[in-house]
Amino acid sequence: MDISEFDYDLPAEAIAQEPIEPRDASRLLVVPGLVDRVFRDLPDLLEPGDVLVVNRTRVRSARLHARKDTGGVLEVLVTRRLEEGRWEALVRPARRVRPGTAFTAGSLRGTVVTGPERGRVEIELEVTGGGDVEAAIERHGTVPLPPYIHDAPADPERYQTVYATSVGSAAAPTAGLHVTEELMDRLAARGVEMAPVELDVGLATFLPMQGPTIDDHPMHVERYAVPPRTAAAVERARAGGGRVVAVGTTVVRTLEAASATGRLVAGEGETDLFITPGHRFRSVDAVVTNFHAPRTTLLVMLAAMVGDRWRAAYRHALDRGYRFLSFGDAMYIAEVPR
């Protein structure tokens, strides 16, 4: 399939620049049917025995303003941990960075090991005098926002989900930004179980695809984890006739990657799964997702869920003033192909 098949006109004014308050006051477009609801209606759309699966990863304060030992400033965006002491990062300006380049950001000392390649490098990080690198990144860095958001929200926690516990993502699992504590209480009262997974969201998730066709696009790799209790919750839902509802494309990717054998398997791993039209979903029955940018792998995944109906849904949303992308509104896809 040609990448141009996943293009559409997204006006700048449709891109949400700030989160709506309260979180669950965002709009929710129900597909099929193109029914306009609000997100706080979600419990009414689910049934007792359903399980709602969420991504509990927290966005790392990954943007570091560093100074090179040779002078000059450097922006280092830590994207993921590769192994003990070694990390993947994006650097700017990349043209001034070579292997061996050393820099400091607060108590962090870093050295470029490989790269850059398209601005991406591998670096070694340590804390001066000893200490935890992850804690130092949180202390000295700031949360990176997507480039289409011009100003940071007054409360940085608005770019975190209310249930986030495990630091590791370079961007927010944005479908979960609509969930409130009150909504979780109502889901529980409805008899809907919530279960967590982890997928460390990488920045490549949101980048436009490369190549003339989707088959030419080199899919990125992300770490995921499925706790045993989540695998058990999914099994209970299946046995009792309930549905597995994924909150966000990151959860879809996690559950489908961990179901390669046909059954959801607990554990940790890495995935480069690219969900494209024709995919038969193994563990996911329904999906909550935001509205995605043109020519992204996220839009391809949406087409795998609803086919060409995504165009009518997006046209409906644009015509009715829905807000798009990270701080925007959401869709509820009531059924995906199995």
C-alpha positions, 0 to 999 in steps of 0.5 A, spaced: 500 500 500 502 506 498 504 511 503 499 516 500 493 512 502 494 514 509 494 522 508 489 527 509 489 534 510 490 536 517 489 544 518 493 547 524 487 550 527 485 542 529 491 541 532 490 541 540 495 546 543 493 545 550 489 539 554 482 540 556 479 540 563 477 536 566 481 530 562 474 526 561 471 532 558 474 531 551 470 528 546 469 521 544 467 519 537 464 512 537 465 508 531 461 505 527 456 509 527 459 516 528 456 517 534 458 524 538 459 522 545 464 525 551 469 521 554 466 520 561 461 516 557 466 511 556 463 506 562 456 506 559 459 503 552 463 498 556 459 491 559 461 488 566 466 483 565 470 487 560 477 488 561 480 495 560 488 495 558 492 501 560 499 503 558 502 505 565 509 508 563 511 515 565 514 520 560 521 520 562 524 528 563 528 526 557 530 533 554 537 535 557 540 541 556 548 539 556 555 543 555 560 539 551 567 539 554 570 542 548 565 548 549 558 549 546 551 547 548 548 541 546 541 538 546 540 531 548 534 527 548 534 520 551 529 516 548 531 509 551 535 505 555 539 500 551 543 496 557 546 498 564 550 505 563 548 505 555 542 509 552 540 511 545 539 519 544 537 524 539 542 530 539 542 537 536 546 540 533 548 533 530 553 536 525 557 538 531 557 531 535 562 525 533 564 519 537 568 521 543 564 527 544 563 528 552 558 533 555 555 535 562 548 536 564 548 537 571 551 531 575 550 527 569 556 526 565 555 523 558 560 520 552 557 519 545 559 512 543 556 511 536 553 516 531 550 520 529 545 517 524 540 522 522 541 525 529 541 519 533 547 516 537 548 511 543 551 514 549 554 512 555 551 516 562 554 516 569 552 520 575 558 524 577 560 521 584 555 515 583 548 515 583 542 512 579 542 515 572 535 515 571 534 519 577 539 524 575 535 524 568 529 526 572 532 531 576 536 535 570 531 534 564 524 536 562 519 532 559 519 533 551 513 535 548 511 534 541 514 539 536 506 541 534 505 543 541 508 550 542 507 551 549 508 547 555 502 546 559 502 550 566 501 543 570 507 538 567 503 532 570 497 534 564 502 530 559 502 524 564 496 519 565 493 519 572 495 511 573 503 512 570 508 509 575 513 506 570 518 511 567 521 509 560 517 513 555 519 518 550 512 520 549 505 520 552 501 514 551 496 519 549 489 516 549 490 515 557 490 522 558 483 522 558 482 518 564 481 521 571 480 517 578 473 518 578 472 515 571 476 509 574 472 509 580 465 508 575 469 503 571 470 499 577 463 500 579 460 498 572 464 491 573 470 493 568 477 491 570 483 495 569 489 492 567 496 495 566 501 493 561 508 497 559 510 499 552 516 504 552 513 509 547 519 512 542 519 518 538 519 514 532 512 512 533 509 519 531 514 520 525 512 520 518 513 514 514 519 513 510 519 510 503 513 510 497 510 504 500 508 501 507 512 495 506 518 500 505 518 503 512 523 500 517 519 499 523 522 502 530 523 497 536 520 498 543 520 495 549 514 492 552 512 488 558 505 484 560 504 482 568 502 476 569 496 479 573 494 482 566 494 476 562 490 472 567 485 478 567 485 477 559 483 470 560 478 471 565 475 476 560 475 471 554 472 465 559 466 470 561 464 473 554 467 479 556 472 484 551 479 486 551 479 494 550 485 497 549 487 504 551 491 507 546 495 504 540 501 502 544 497 497 548 494 494 542 501 493 539 503 490 546 498 485 547 498 483 539 506 482 540 505 478 546 500 474 543 504 471 537 503 464 539 495 466 539 494 467 546 497 472 551 503 471 554 506 474 560 513 477 560 517 482 557 520 483 550 521 488 544 517 488 538 518 491 531 510 489 530 507 493 524 500 492 524 497 493 517 490 492 514 489 485 514 491 484 521 487 479 525 487 481 532 488 476 537 487 479 544 484 486 542 476 486 541 475 494 542 480 500 542 480 507 545 485 512 541 486 519 539 486 522 532 493 521 529 497 525 524 497 524 517 502 518 514 504 515 520 504 508 522 499 509 527 494 511 522 496 505 518 494 501 525 487 505 525 486 502 518 487 495 520 482 496 525 476 500 521 479 499 514 477 505 509 472 508 514 477 511 518 477 517 512 469 518 514 471 518 521 476 523 520 472 527 516 466 527 521 471 529 526 474 535 522 467 538 520 465 538 527 471 541 530 474 535 534 481 536 537 487 532 534 493 529 536 496 528 543 492 533 547 486 532 542 479 528 543 478 521 542 475 515 538 472 509 541 472 503 536 467 498 538 470 492 534 476 490 531 477 484 526 479 478 529 
